[in-house]
C-alpha cells in the first residue's frame, strides 16, 4: 500500500512537471532565456569598436539594433504586463559592457513580469496601435521582434567575418 501511494505521488509530480513545461507561459520563459543568451553572445562577439558598423547608410548600426531591441522589450513589457512599479529610463550607454548590462536587465525584467501574470491574463484584450490584441499576441510579438533584429545582427557579424554563435532553438 505504501509503495502504491508513493508511486501515485511520484506519477502526479511528473504529470504536473510535464504540464507546467507545456503551458504558454513556461514555454515562453524557456525560449526567452535561450533568446537572451543567444543575443548576449552576439553582443559579446562584436568588438566594441565595431558597434557603430552598419551595412548601409539607411540601416541601424550594430549598437542601435541592440538598443532598439531593448527599447521595444521595455515598451511592450511595461505597457502591457506591468501595472505598477519602476519604469525603465532611457539610456545612453558609453561602453559595450553598459549595452550588455542594459540588455540583460531588460530581458530579466520581462521574465520577472511574465512570471507574475496568470495564464488567464494572457487572454485579456488590449489596445495596440495595429488594432486590439490579446496579451498572448503581445507576448509573441516580444519574442518575434527580438528574433527579427537578432537575424539582422547575424548578418552584421558575418559581414565582419565574425562567426555567429550556433543557433539555439528551444
C-alpha positions as CSV (number, residue, x, y, z in Angstrom):
1,X,0.0,0.0,0.0
2,X,2.8,2.4,0.9
3,X,4.5,1.6,-2.5
4,X,1.3,2.3,-4.3
5,X,0.9,5.7,-2.5
6,X,4.5,6.7,-3.3
7,X,4.1,5.6,-7.0
8,X,0.9,7.7,-7.2
9,X,2.5,10.7,-5.7
10,X,5.5,10.4,-8.0
11,X,3.3,10.0,-11.0
12,X,1.3,13.1,-10.1
13,X,4.5,15.1,-9.6
14,X,5.8,14.0,-13.1
15,X,2.5,14.9,-14.7
16,X,2.5,18.3,-13.0
17,X,6.1,18.9,-14.1
18,X,5.3,18.0,-17.7
19,X,2.2,20.1,-17.8
20,X,4.0,23.1,-16.3
21,X,6.6,22.9,-19.1
22,X,4.0,22.8,-21.7
23,X,1.9,25.8,-20.8
24,X,2.3,29.0,-22.8
25,X,4.0,31.0,-20.1
26,X,6.5,28.3,-19.2
27,X,7.3,27.7,-22.9
28,X,7.8,31.4,-23.4
29,X,10.1,31.8,-20.4
30,X,12.3,28.9,-21.5
31,X,12.5,30.3,-25.1
32,X,13.0,33.9,-23.7
33,X,16.0,32.7,-21.6
34,X,17.6,31.0,-24.6
35,X,16.9,34.1,-26.8
36,X,18.6,36.3,-24.2
37,X,21.7,34.1,-24.0
38,X,21.9,33.9,-27.8
39,X,21.6,37.7,-28.3
40,X,24.1,38.4,-25.5
41,X,26.6,36.1,-27.0
42,X,26.3,38.0,-30.3
43,X,26.8,41.3,-28.4
44,X,29.9,39.9,-26.8
45,X,31.4,38.7,-30.1
46,X,31.3,42.0,-31.8
47,X,34.2,44.2,-30.8
48,X,33.1,47.5,-29.3
49,X,35.0,49.5,-32.0
50,X,32.6,47.9,-34.5
51,X,29.4,48.6,-32.6
52,X,28.9,51.6,-35.0
53,X,29.0,49.3,-38.0
54,X,26.0,49.4,-40.4
55,X,25.8,47.5,-43.7
56,X,24.3,50.5,-45.5
57,X,23.6,54.1,-44.5
58,X,19.9,53.6,-44.1
59,X,20.2,50.7,-41.6
60,X,20.8,50.9,-37.9
61,X,24.3,50.3,-36.5
62,X,25.0,47.2,-34.5
63,X,24.6,49.1,-31.3
64,X,21.4,50.8,-32.5
65,X,20.0,47.4,-33.3
66,X,20.8,46.2,-29.7
67,X,19.3,49.3,-28.2
68,X,16.2,49.1,-30.4
69,X,15.6,45.5,-29.3
70,X,16.0,46.7,-25.7
71,X,13.6,49.7,-26.0
72,X,11.0,47.5,-27.7
73,X,11.2,45.0,-24.8
74,X,10.9,47.8,-22.3
75,X,7.9,49.4,-24.1
76,X,5.9,46.2,-24.7
77,X,6.5,44.6,-21.3
78,X,6.0,47.8,-19.2
79,X,2.9,48.9,-21.2
80,X,1.1,45.6,-21.3
81,X,2.4,43.5,-18.4
82,X,3.3,45.9,-15.7
83,X,0.6,47.6,-13.6
84,X,2.8,49.4,-11.1
85,X,6.4,49.7,-10.4
86,X,9.5,51.4,-11.5
87,X,9.6,52.2,-15.2
88,X,12.8,51.9,-17.2
89,X,14.6,55.1,-18.0
90,X,16.0,56.0,-21.4
91,X,19.7,55.0,-21.6
92,X,22.8,56.3,-23.3
93,X,25.4,53.6,-22.8
94,X,29.1,54.5,-23.2
95,X,30.6,51.0,-23.4
96,X,29.9,47.5,-24.6
97,X,29.6,46.4,-21.0
98,X,26.8,49.0,-20.4
99,X,24.9,47.9,-23.5
100,X,25.1,44.3,-22.4
101,X,24.2,45.2,-18.9
102,X,21.1,47.1,-20.0
103,X,20.1,44.3,-22.4
104,X,20.4,41.7,-19.7
105,X,18.4,43.8,-17.2
106,X,15.6,44.2,-19.8
107,X,15.5,40.5,-20.6
108,X,15.4,39.7,-16.9
109,X,12.7,42.3,-16.3
110,X,10.5,40.8,-19.0
111,X,11.0,37.3,-17.4
112,X,10.1,38.7,-13.9
113,X,6.9,40.4,-15.2
114,X,5.7,37.4,-17.2
115,X,6.3,35.1,-14.2
116,X,3.8,37.2,-12.2
117,X,0.9,37.1,-14.6
118,X,-1.7,34.4,-14.8
119,X,-2.4,32.2,-17.8
120,X,-5.9,33.7,-17.8
121,X,-4.5,37.2,-18.1
122,X,-2.9,36.3,-21.4
123,X,-6.4,36.2,-22.9
124,X,-7.1,39.8,-22.0
125,X,-7.5,42.0,-25.0
126,X,-5.5,45.3,-25.0
127,X,-5.4,48.3,-27.3
128,X,-2.5,48.2,-29.7
129,X,-1.6,50.5,-32.5
130,X,-2.2,47.7,-35.0
131,X,-5.7,47.0,-33.5
132,X,-6.9,45.1,-30.5
133,X,-4.6,42.2,-29.5
134,X,-4.5,39.6,-26.7
135,X,-1.7,39.8,-24.2
136,X,-0.6,36.4,-25.6
137,X,-0.2,38.1,-29.0
138,X,1.9,40.8,-27.3
139,X,4.0,38.1,-25.7
140,X,4.6,36.5,-29.1
141,X,5.4,39.9,-30.5
142,X,8.1,40.4,-27.8
143,X,9.9,37.3,-28.9
144,X,9.3,37.8,-32.7
145,X,10.8,41.3,-32.5
146,X,13.9,40.1,-30.8
147,X,14.2,37.3,-33.4
148,X,13.8,39.7,-36.3
149,X,16.5,42.0,-35.2
150,X,18.8,39.2,-34.0
151,X,18.7,37.8,-37.5
152,X,19.9,41.1,-38.8
153,X,22.8,41.1,-36.3
154,X,23.9,37.7,-37.6
155,X,24.4,39.3,-41.0
156,X,26.3,42.2,-39.4
157,X,28.6,39.6,-37.7
158,X,29.1,37.7,-40.9
159,X,29.9,40.9,-42.9
160,X,32.7,41.5,-40.4
161,X,34.0,37.9,-40.7
162,X,32.9,37.1,-37.1
163,X,31.3,33.7,-36.9
164,X,28.0,34.0,-35.2
165,X,27.2,31.6,-32.3
166,X,25.4,28.4,-33.1
167,X,21.6,28.7,-33.2
168,X,19.7,27.7,-30.1
169,X,16.2,26.6,-30.7
170,X,14.1,25.9,-27.7
